[in-house]
Amino acid sequence: MNTTLFYGKLFPRFTLSLILGSTLLCSGCGKKADDSRPRMPTLPVMTVQPASAVVSSGYSVRLEGLANAEIRPQVDGVLLGILVREGDLVKKGQPLFRIDDAVYREQYATALASRHAAEAQAAVARVNAEKLVPLVENKVVAPVQLTTAKAQEQAAKALAEQSAAMARAAHINLGYTVIKAPVGGYVGRIPFRQGNLLTRNQSQALTTLSDVTRMYAVFSISETEFARFKSVYAGNTIQEKIAAVPPVRLMLSDGSLYAHEGRLESISGEFDRATGSIGLRAEFPNSEGLLRSGNSGKVILSTSYSGVLLVPQASTVELQDKVFVFVLQKGNKVRKQVISVSGKSGPDYIVTAGLNSGDQIVTAGIDKLQDGAVIKPMTDAAPSAAKPAVSSPVKDR
């Protein structure tokens, strides 16, 4: 019997094709099942090593001049002359305003005449007392007359001194009619005009003089930052620690850096009870007069660290106020590790706990990485912690 012919009769060609297609389909299903198995991810890792870093913190400030004096009248009178213009740079002692002095000239003349009269009476009383001395010695007159004459001399002398004091006071008031600059600086706004009546008790100042040859920038830091300040900088006293602080920079309101560096000058003697912060003051030169009192800006205070561990911020995960990294262990298994961060240095975190020198961490692809996962590590070609880092301002106060 022809077997080939028998099977050809029993199984038509289309039936055979169907069987072969089903076999191929099942074979493809098996391959898909094999491809769906999870693959081991290849992720970059870096070795954590000690490095140097400079952490810069920015604190909002408002600038003040070396002196900011309000100019007010010390006598009453009509404003006769305004001798400067707004924005003028004046020297100490330069006349600024002139008040009508007619009344004060007369008062001074009267006081001066009274002084001369009192001095003359004192001279007469002295002569009268001196005449009685030989008469008492020769017992021509009673001693009580000499005693009385000397008392009159003392009274006349006191009256002369009182008159002299009144004359000096009148002369001072006369001098107040010309208002002079108590300090050198720039003239502020002048709200008064010639002919206005001025009084010594008026609430509004004539103008303000700002000595801006040097500028002060006052800012505050928290109690925690102050404790860190004391531990970072060398010195046994606060003044020695202030002297060890590197030069500070000033960022202006437009984001540009002021051309001159400043220095930290002083720290307040007590904390503000309301805010729990302590005030610091930095000083900047301003010989060109580019800064003015009232300017706002940001003081950039830098802190240098050496031998610290740095990890890229991109290699961390933040969850519920905690910072995590994935540490590579034996068998290329990763472990989710909590780290303590003391600050930022550029793109890196400064790590104070949770990592040791020589640990390897995953630097990318951690958004979907799970604790205990196995990876294929790829050494990071240029770890950020391998060289000193200098940061831009990272804190706003």
HUCOR-V145511 format. One record per pair of residues at least 6 apart in sequence whose ideal C-beta (glycine too) atoms are under 6 Angstrom apart, sorted by the first residue. I is the first residue (numbers start at 1). GAP is how many residues later the second one is. If there is no record, write none. Layout:
# HUCOR-V145511
i->I gap->GAP
i->I gap->GAP
This chain:
# HUCOR-V145511
i->40 gap->334
i->40 gap->336
i->41 gap->334
i->42 gap->334
i->42 gap->336
i->43 gap->319
i->43 gap->322
i->43 gap->332
i->44 gap->319
i->44 gap->320
i->44 gap->334
i->44 gap->336
i->45 gap->283
i->45 gap->315
i->45 gap->317
i->45 gap->332
i->46 gap->317
i->46 gap->334
i->46 gap->337
i->47 gap->313
i->48 gap->261
i->48 gap->307
i->48 gap->311
i->49 gap->336
i->50 gap->257
i->50 gap->307
i->51 gap->259
i->51 gap->334
i->52 gap->254
i->52 gap->336
i->53 gap->252
i->53 gap->255
i->53 gap->292
i->53 gap->336
i->54 gap->248
i->54 gap->250
i->54 gap->336
i->55 gap->248
i->55 gap->288
i->55 gap->290
i->55 gap->336
i->56 gap->244
i->56 gap->246
i->56 gap->335
i->56 gap->337
i->57 gap->244
i->57 gap->338
i->58 gap->240
i->58 gap->242
i->58 gap->335
i->58 gap->337
i->58 gap->338
i->59 gap->160
i->59 gap->240
i->59 gap->338
i->60 gap->238
i->60 gap->337
i->61 gap->156
i->61 gap->158
i->61 gap->236
i->61 gap->238
i->62 gap->234
i->63 gap->152
i->63 gap->154
i->63 gap->228
i->63 gap->232
i->64 gap->152
i->64 gap->229
i->65 gap->145
i->65 gap->146
i->65 gap->147
i->65 gap->228
i->66 gap->145
i->66 gap->147
i->66 gap->148
i->67 gap->116
i->67 gap->144
i->68 gap->142
i->68 gap->225
i->69 gap->113
i->69 gap->114
i->69 gap->140
i->70 gap->135
i->70 gap->138
i->71 gap->134
i->71 gap->135
i->71 gap->136
i->72 gap->133
i->73 gap->125
i->73 gap->127
i->74 gap->102
i->74 gap->126
i->75 gap->98
i->75 gap->101
i->75 gap->125
i->76 gap->123
i->76 gap->124
i->77 gap->22
i->77 gap->23
i->78 gap->22
i->78 gap->119
i->79 gap->113
i->79 gap->115
i->79 gap->117
i->79 gap->119
i->80 gap->18
i->80 gap->20
i->81 gap->17
i->82 gap->15
i->83 gap->12
i->83 gap->13
i->84 gap->6
i->84 gap->12
i->84 gap->103
i->86 gap->101
i->86 gap->103
i->86 gap->104
i->88 gap->99
i->89 gap->97
i->90 gap->91
i->91 gap->93
i->92 gap->89
i->92 gap->91
i->92 gap->92
i->93 gap->87
i->94 gap->87
i->95 gap->83
i->95 gap->85
i->96 gap->83
i->96 gap->85
i->97 gap->82
i->97 gap->109
i->98 gap->80
i->99 gap->78
i->101 gap->76
i->104 gap->69
i->104 gap->70
i->104 gap->73
i->107 gap->63
i->108 gap->62
i->108 gap->63
i->108 gap->66
i->111 gap->55
i->111 gap->56
i->111 gap->59
i->112 gap->55
i->114 gap->49
i->115 gap->48
i->115 gap->49
i->115 gap->52
i->118 gap->41
i->118 gap->42
i->118 gap->45
i->119 gap->41
i->121 gap->35
i->122 gap->34
i->122 gap->35
i->122 gap->38
i->125 gap->27
i->125 gap->28
i->125 gap->31
i->126 gap->27
i->128 gap->21
i->129 gap->20
i->129 gap->21
i->129 gap->24
i->132 gap->13
i->132 gap->14
i->132 gap->17
i->135 gap->6
i->136 gap->7
i->136 gap->10
i->181 gap->28
i->183 gap->26
i->183 gap->28
i->184 gap->27
i->185 gap->24
i->185 gap->25
i->185 gap->26
i->186 gap->24
i->187 gap->20
i->188 gap->19
i->188 gap->20
i->190 gap->17
i->192 gap->14
i->210 gap->83
i->212 gap->74
i->214 gap->69
i->215 gap->69
i->215 gap->71
i->215 gap->76
i->216 gap->65
i->216 gap->67
i->217 gap->65
i->217 gap->82
i->218 gap->63
i->219 gap->61
i->219 gap->80
i->220 gap->57
i->220 gap->59
i->222 gap->55
i->223 gap->53
i->226 gap->52
i->232 gap->71
i->233 gap->8
i->233 gap->11
i->233 gap->12
i->234 gap->10
i->235 gap->6
i->235 gap->9
i->238 gap->29
i->242 gap->22
i->245 gap->19
i->246 gap->56
i->247 gap->14
i->248 gap->14
i->248 gap->16
i->248 gap->34
i->248 gap->51
i->248 gap->53
i->249 gap->8
i->249 gap->51
i->250 gap->8
i->250 gap->34
i->250 gap->47
i->251 gap->6
i->251 gap->46
i->251 gap->47
i->251 gap->49
i->252 gap->6
i->252 gap->45
i->253 gap->43
i->253 gap->44
i->260 gap->24
i->260 gap->25
i->262 gap->20
i->262 gap->21
i->262 gap->22
i->263 gap->20
i->264 gap->18
i->265 gap->16
i->265 gap->18
i->266 gap->15
i->267 gap->13
i->268 gap->10
i->268 gap->11
i->271 gap->7
i->282 gap->17
i->300 gap->93
i->308 gap->42
i->309 gap->42
i->309 gap->46
i->310 gap->38
i->310 gap->75
i->311 gap->38
i->311 gap->40
i->312 gap->35
i->312 gap->36
i->312 gap->51
i->312 gap->72
i->313 gap->34
i->313 gap->36
i->315 gap->10
i->315 gap->46
i->315 gap->48
i->316 gap->7
i->316 gap->9
i->317 gap->7
i->322 gap->16
i->323 gap->16
i->323 gap->18
i->324 gap->12
i->324 gap->14
i->325 gap->12
i->325 gap->14
i->325 gap->36
i->326 gap->8
i->326 gap->10
i->326 gap->36
i->326 gap->40
i->326 gap->43
i->327 gap->8
i->327 gap->10
i->327 gap->32
i->327 gap->34
i->328 gap->6
i->328 gap->32
i->328 gap->49
i->329 gap->6
i->332 gap->42
i->332 gap->43
i->332 gap->45
i->333 gap->41
i->334 gap->39
i->336 gap->35
i->337 gap->17
i->338 gap->16
i->339 gap->12
i->339 gap->15
i->339 gap->16
i->340 gap->12
i->340 gap->13
i->340 gap->14
i->341 gap->8
i->342 gap->8
i->342 gap->10
i->343 gap->7
i->344 gap->50
i->345 gap->44
i->345 gap->46
i->346 gap->43
i->346 gap->45
i->348 gap->36
i->348 gap->41
i->363 gap->17
